[in-house]
Amino acid sequence: MAVGTIVVKDERVLLARRGKEPGYGLWSVPGGAVRLGEELKVAAKREIREECGIEVDLTEVIEVIERMVRDEDGLVQYHYVIVDYLARWAGGELAPSPEVLEARWIQPEDFPKYDMTRGTAEVIYRMLAAGKRAGAIPE
């Protein structure tokens, strides 16, 4: 079980370049594994704080995604169920941890310039649209 958080600040989205497998070197939504007994929202806030050094306010808009990464022989190497949260930046300056090669605030229209993990841009676009419809983030 894992969590991811799509953080919005001034109409930009936080992306982190992964510093470990799976997806080493690719841009993605910050997040990671949920600890045994840890509530999902607590895990999402902790992962953002640990990986990027900022604080967030989570919204109720979520999406559940299943990801399987296979090796060259087609065998499952990683299997994740990820609960993605939409959040607003609440404070702090970006300070990437060793798990993250770099982190940036990126305009959604610039996503095609970044080599992202499979499906990341599509999930972000859906979450942003849902957040706007629900009034969780500004238009």
Buried (B, 14 or more C-beta within 10 A) or exposed (E): EBBBBBBBBEEBBBBBBBBEEBBEEBBBBBBBEBEEEBEBBBBBBBBBBEBBBBBBEBBEBBBEBEBEBEEEEEEEEEEBEBBBBBBBBBEEEBEBBEBBBEBBBBEBEEBEEBEBBEEBBEBBBBBBEBBBEEEBBEE
